[in-house]
Amino acid sequence: MAMTDFYNDLHDLNQIDWHIMRSMYWHDTEDDPDRKRRRQAEFLVYGFVPIHLLVAVAVKSSEWESKVKQIVLPYGYEGSVVIRPDWYF
């Protein structure tokens, strides 16, 4: 973690390794022993995110799809709730 940098400005999104973020497999390799750390970077939000800013919510199963749809219903959420069982949760 000593190598990790922290950012709080949207202008710094270019600091994310987008190639690794889009990769299905992102384990460390002999050629690149730092892949896992870079891939596990998080986009954290402190306190509050207006629900209308969310384009989609990904869930693992139809059971969770139903639960999430019920949660967002009272808030007028217009984005998608999509099932992605093959994503890492």
C-alpha positions in Angstrom: 0.0 0.0 0.0 3.0 2.3 0.3 2.8 2.5 -3.5 -0.8 3.5 -3.6 -1.9 7.0 -4.4 -5.2 8.5 -3.5 -7.2 11.0 -5.5 -10.3 13.0 -4.9 -10.8 14.8 -8.2 -12.6 13.5 -11.2 -9.9 14.9 -13.4 -7.7 12.1 -12.0 -9.7 9.3 -13.5 -6.9 8.9 -16.1 -4.8 7.5 -13.2 -6.9 4.3 -13.3 -5.5 1.4 -15.2 -8.5 1.0 -17.4 -7.0 -2.0 -19.3 -6.9 -4.0 -16.1 -10.3 -2.8 -15.0 -11.8 -4.3 -18.3 -9.8 -7.5 -18.0 -11.6 -10.7 -17.0 -8.4 -12.0 -15.4 -6.3 -9.6 -13.4 -4.0 -11.8 -11.3 -0.3 -10.8 -10.9 2.0 -12.1 -13.6 5.7 -12.5 -13.8 5.8 -9.6 -16.3 3.5 -7.4 -14.2 3.6 -8.4 -10.5 1.4 -5.4 -9.5 -1.8 -6.1 -11.4 -3.9 -7.2 -8.5 -3.2 -4.1 -6.4 -4.1 -1.8 -9.3 -7.2 -3.8 -10.1 -8.5 -3.7 -6.6 -8.5 0.1 -6.5 -11.8 1.3 -5.3 -13.9 4.3 -6.2 -15.2 5.3 -2.7 -17.8 7.9 -2.1 -18.1 9.5 1.3 -21.5 10.2 2.8 -24.0 10.4 -0.1 -24.5 9.8 -3.8 -27.7 11.1 -5.5 -29.4 8.0 -6.9 -30.1 9.7 -10.2 -26.4 9.7 -10.9 -26.3 5.9 -11.0 -26.6 4.6 -14.5 -27.0 1.0 -13.5 -26.8 -1.3 -10.5 -25.3 -4.8 -11.1 -26.5 -7.7 -9.0 -25.6 -11.4 -8.9 -29.0 -13.0 -9.2 -32.7 -12.5 -9.9 -33.4 -12.7 -6.2 -31.1 -9.6 -5.7 -32.5 -7.9 -8.7 -36.0 -8.0 -7.1 -34.7 -6.8 -3.8 -32.7 -3.9 -5.3 -35.7 -2.9 -7.5 -37.9 -2.7 -4.4 -35.2 -0.6 -2.6 -34.9 2.0 -5.4 -38.6 2.2 -6.3 -39.6 4.9 -3.8 -36.7 7.1 -5.0 -37.8 7.2 -8.7 -34.6 5.5 -9.9 -34.6 5.5 -13.7 -31.4 3.5 -14.2 -31.1 -0.2 -14.8 -30.8 -3.1 -12.4 -28.9 -5.8 -14.3 -28.0 -9.4 -13.4 -24.3 -10.2 -13.9 -23.6 -13.6 -12.3 -20.2 -13.8 -13.9 -19.0 -10.5 -12.4 -16.9 -10.5 -9.3 -18.9 -9.6 -6.2 
